[in-house]
Amino acid sequence: MSTPTATGEGAHQPPAPSRTATGRRRPGRLGWSPTRGDLPAALFFIAPALLGLVVFFLVPMIRGVYLSFTEYNILGDPTWIGTENYEAIARDPLFWNALGVTGQYVVINIVLQTLLALGIALLMQRIAKSTLIRGMLLLPYLMANVIAALLWFWLLDYQIGIVNHVLETLGGSRVAFFGSEEWAIPTQALINTWRHMGYTALLIFAGLQVIPKQLYEAASLDGSNAVQTFFRITLPLLRPVLVLVLVVTVIGSFQVFDTVAVTTQGGPINASRVMQYYIFQKAFTESQFGYGSALAVILFLILVLVAFVQMKFLRGNESDLG
């Protein structure tokens, strides 16, 4: 009788799973299969997160939707008024102004942040391979929004700001970065671009690491230059990550509040009154919680629609790798 050799048919086969007294197969040593007995342990570990989701998200969201159909201030009980808040919003010129200002901010912030982050990510992959340098990119992101806004508010101040002193020294004129209608929103968009582009670059850089290097080697052998390789290989294979970045940054841009509250408070002449700041004013300054809740519901629906359109038409759930 011949026995299997080291390279024969019977070599290195995993042990067959044993059977219980009832004939069921028992998991082998090399694998693990979940059972219903694991459900209590799983629920125990996700319970804190689930409790936080219910208490701090679902309950406030449901109450906010309810309050949007009421007239309510903190001194009395909510009074049901149906869709009057939404009808008033449709006729509110400040709402449409806030929506337009927010859209302007989002466009500037998203375009600049995405392009700069993509360029930084490519530099990190090709040139800046030091962990220290890559870590330094996150320093602005680790700074609180209020601190970053105050820092740039002082640097860009019309009278004492060092930026205006440099401009004047170079022969230019001072710029009212926060005091002029044409500069208020672009300045705030640039501040938030500076703060978030390092984090966004790291997300894109992580996506670049997934692209197989063999594709770049094959493109090089075919005579493809750096620009052709970027548009034919890097950009198509990076699409799912870019879609994720766009969805996250667009949602975050629509919810900008800290920078506006610290620097301009919606001015000058409503030039920087974004949606979040308008909601804050109506709810907490004017005590119109019902109206403010209706504004918040509209903003939520806008974010859902924007995220859906991005995922649908940019095919964010599909990958060209495979």
C-alpha positions in Angstrom: 0.0 0.0 0.0 1.4 3.4 -0.9 1.2 6.3 1.4 0.7 9.9 0.4 3.9 11.9 0.1 4.5 15.5 1.2 3.4 16.7 -2.2 0.7 14.0 -2.6 -3.0 14.2 -2.7 -3.6 13.6 1.0 -1.0 16.0 2.4 -1.9 19.1 4.5 -5.6 18.5 4.6 -7.5 20.1 7.5 -9.1 17.8 10.0 -12.7 17.0 9.3 -15.2 18.6 11.6 -16.5 16.2 14.2 -20.2 15.4 14.7 -22.3 15.6 17.8 -24.5 12.9 19.2 -27.4 14.3 17.2 -25.4 14.1 13.9 -24.8 17.9 13.5 -21.5 19.0 12.3 -19.4 20.7 14.9 -17.1 23.6 13.8 -13.6 22.5 13.0 -10.5 23.9 14.8 -9.6 26.1 11.9 -12.9 28.0 11.8 -15.5 29.6 14.0 -19.2 29.9 13.3 -21.5 32.3 15.2 -24.4 30.9 17.0 -27.6 32.4 18.5 -25.8 32.2 21.9 -23.6 35.1 20.7 -26.5 37.5 20.2 -26.7 38.6 23.9 -23.0 39.4 24.0 -23.3 41.3 20.8 -26.2 43.3 22.1 -24.4 44.0 25.3 -21.4 45.6 23.4 -23.5 47.7 21.0 -26.0 48.8 23.7 -24.1 52.0 24.7 -23.8 53.1 21.1 -27.5 52.2 20.4 -28.6 54.0 23.6 -26.7 57.1 22.5 -28.2 56.9 19.0 -31.7 56.7 20.5 -31.3 59.4 23.2 -29.2 61.9 21.3 -30.4 61.4 17.7 -33.7 59.6 17.2 -35.7 61.2 20.0 -34.5 64.8 19.3 -35.1 64.3 15.6 -38.7 63.0 16.2 -39.4 65.8 18.6 -37.9 68.4 16.2 -40.2 67.2 13.4 -43.2 67.5 15.7 -42.2 71.0 16.8 -41.8 72.1 13.2 -45.6 71.8 13.0 -46.2 73.9 16.1 -45.8 77.4 17.4 -43.6 77.1 20.4 -41.4 79.1 22.7 -39.7 77.9 25.9 -42.2 79.8 28.1 -45.3 77.9 27.0 -46.6 74.6 25.5 -46.4 73.8 21.8 -49.5 74.8 19.8 -50.3 72.8 16.7 -50.5 75.0 13.6 -50.0 72.5 10.8 -47.8 73.6 7.9 -47.9 77.3 8.7 -44.2 77.3 9.5 -43.3 75.8 6.2 -45.6 78.2 4.3 -43.9 81.1 6.1 -40.5 79.8 5.2 -41.4 79.7 1.5 -42.2 83.4 1.7 -39.2 84.3 3.9 -36.5 86.2 2.0 -34.0 85.6 4.7 -34.4 81.8 4.3 -33.6 82.0 0.6 -30.7 84.4 1.3 -29.3 81.9 3.9 -29.8 79.0 1.4 -27.9 81.0 -1.3 -25.1 82.0 1.0 -24.7 78.4 2.2 -24.6 77.2 -1.3 -21.9 79.7 -2.1 -19.9 78.6 0.9 -20.3 74.9 0.0 -19.1 75.3 -3.6 -16.0 77.3 -2.6 -15.1 75.0 0.3 -15.7 71.7 -1.6 -13.8 72.6 -4.8 -10.8 74.0 -3.0 -10.7 71.4 -0.3 -11.0 68.4 -2.7 -8.5 69.7 -5.2 -5.9 70.6 -2.5 -6.4 67.4 -0.6 -6.0 65.4 -3.8 -2.8 67.2 -4.6 -1.4 66.7 -1.1 -2.3 63.0 -1.1 -0.4 62.5 -4.4 2.6 64.3 -2.9 2.4 62.1 0.2 2.5 59.0 -2.0 5.3 60.1 -4.2 7.5 62.5 -2.2 6.6 63.1 1.4 7.0 59.6 2.9 8.0 60.7 6.3 5.5 59.7 9.1 6.3 63.0 10.9 5.4 65.1 7.8 2.2 63.1 7.3 1.2 63.5 10.9 1.8 67.3 10.8 -1.0 67.6 8.1 -3.5 66.6 10.8 -2.5 69.5 13.2 -5.0 72.0 11.9 -7.7 69.4 12.0 -7.0 68.7 15.7 -7.6 72.3 16.5 -11.1 73.2 17.6 -13.2 75.1 15.1 -13.6 78.1 17.5 -9.8 78.3 18.1 -9.1 78.2 14.3 -11.7 80.9 13.6 -10.3 83.1 16.4 -6.7 82.6 15.1 -7.6 83.6 11.6 -9.9 86.4 12.8 -6.9 88.0 14.4 -4.5 87.3 11.5 -6.9 88.8 9.0 -8.1 91.7 11.1 -8.3 95.0 9.1 -6.4 97.1 11.6 -4.0 94.8 13.5 -3.9 91.7 11.3 -0.5 90.6 10.1 -1.9 89.6 6.7 -3.0 93.2 6.0 0.3 94.5 7.3 2.1 92.3 4.8 -0.2 93.3 2.0 0.4 97.0 2.8 4.2 96.4 3.0 4.2 94.8 -0.5 2.4 97.8 -1.9 -1.1 96.6 -1.9 -4.1 97.9 0.1 -5.8 96.5 3.1 -8.7 94.1 2.7 -11.7 93.9 5.0 -11.8 90.1 4.9 -14.6 89.8 7.4 -16.1 93.3 7.0 -17.0 93.2 3.3 -19.9 91.4 1.6 -17.8 90.0 -1.2 -15.0 88.6 1.1 -16.9 87.3 4.1 -18.0 83.9 2.8 -14.9 83.2 0.7 -12.7 84.0 3.7 -14.6 81.6 6.0 -14.5 78.9 3.3 -10.7 79.3 3.0 -10.4 79.0 6.8 -12.3 75.8 6.9 -10.5 74.5 3.8 -7.2 75.1 5.7 -8.4 73.2 8.7 -9.9 70.2 7.0 -7.7 69.6 3.9 -5.1 67.6 5.8 -7.7 65.1 7.1 -9.3 64.9 3.7 -5.9 64.3 2.1 -5.3 61.4 4.5 -8.6 59.8 3.5 -7.6 60.1 -0.2 -4.1 58.8 0.6 -5.6 55.7 2.2 -7.5 55.1 -1.0 -4.4 55.4 -3.1 -2.8 52.6 -1.1 -5.4 50.2 -2.3 -4.6 50.7 -6.0 -2.4 47.8 -7.1 1.1 48.9 -8.1 1.2 46.4 -10.9 -1.2 48.7 -12.8 1.2 51.6 -12.6 4.1 49.3 -13.8 2.0 48.1 -16.7 1.1 51.7 -17.7 4.8 52.7 -17.5 5.7 49.8 -19.8 3.0 51.0 -22.2 4.6 54.4 -22.4 2.0 56.3 -20.3 3.1 59.5 -18.8 2.2 60.8 -15.3 -0.8 62.8 -16.5 -2.2 59.9 -18.6 -1.7 57.5 -15.7 -3.5 59.8 -13.3 -6.6 60.2 -15.5 -6.8 56.6 -16.7 -5.8 54.7 -13.6 -5.6 56.7 -10.4 -8.8 58.8 -10.8 -11.1 56.0 -11.9 -10.0 53.6 -9.2 -10.1 56.4 -6.6 -13.7 57.2 -7.4 -15.4 55.4 -4.4 -13.1 57.2 -2.0 -13.6 60.6 -3.7 -17.4 60.1 -3.5 -17.1 59.3 0.2 -15.0 62.4 0.7 -17.5 64.5 -1.2 -20.5 63.2 0.7 -18.8 63.8 4.1 -17.4 67.3 3.2 -20.7 68.5 1.6 -22.7 67.5 4.7 -20.2 69.1 7.0 -20.1 72.3 4.8 -23.9 72.7 4.9 -23.6 72.6 8.7 -21.0 75.3 9.2 -21.7 77.4 12.2 -18.7 77.9 14.5 -16.6 80.1 12.1 -19.6 82.4 11.3 -20.6 82.7 14.9 -17.1 83.7 16.0 -16.1 86.0 13.1 -19.1 87.8 11.5 -22.3 86.7 13.2 -24.0 86.5 9.9 -22.9 90.0 8.7 -22.2 92.2 7.0 -25.8 92.7 5.9 -26.6 89.0 5.9 -23.7 88.3 3.6 -22.6 85.3 5.8 -25.8 84.3 7.4 -25.6 80.5 6.6 -28.5 78.1 7.3 -27.2 76.8 10.6 -26.7 80.3 11.9 -30.2 81.3 10.7 -31.6 78.3 12.5 -29.8 79.3 15.7 -31.1 82.9 15.5 -34.7 81.9 15.0 -34.7 79.2 17.7 -32.4 80.6 20.4 -32.3 84.3 19.8 -35.9 85.0 18.8 -37.3 82.0 20.7 -39.2 80.7 17.7 -38.5 77.0 18.3 -41.2 75.8 15.9 -40.0 77.9 13.1 -36.4 77.0 13.8 -37.3 73.3 13.9 -39.0 73.6 10.5 -35.8 75.2 9.1 -33.8 72.3 10.6 -36.1 69.7 9.0 -35.7 71.4 5.6 -31.9 71.4 6.0 -32.0 67.7 6.9 -34.1 66.9 3.8 -31.6 68.9 1.6 -28.7 66.9 3.0 -30.4 63.6 2.4 -31.2 64.6 -1.2 -27.7 65.9 -1.9 -26.1 62.7 -0.4 -28.5 60.5 -2.4 -27.8 62.3 -5.7 -24.0 62.1 -5.1 -24.1 58.3 -4.3 -26.5 57.6 -7.2 -24.9 59.5 -10.0 -21.2 59.2 -8.9 -21.7 55.5 -8.2 -20.1 55.7 -4.9 -21.0 52.1 -3.9 -19.2 50.6 -6.9 -15.6 50.0 -7.4 -13.5 49.5 -10.6 -11.2 47.2 -8.7 -12.0 43.6 -9.2 
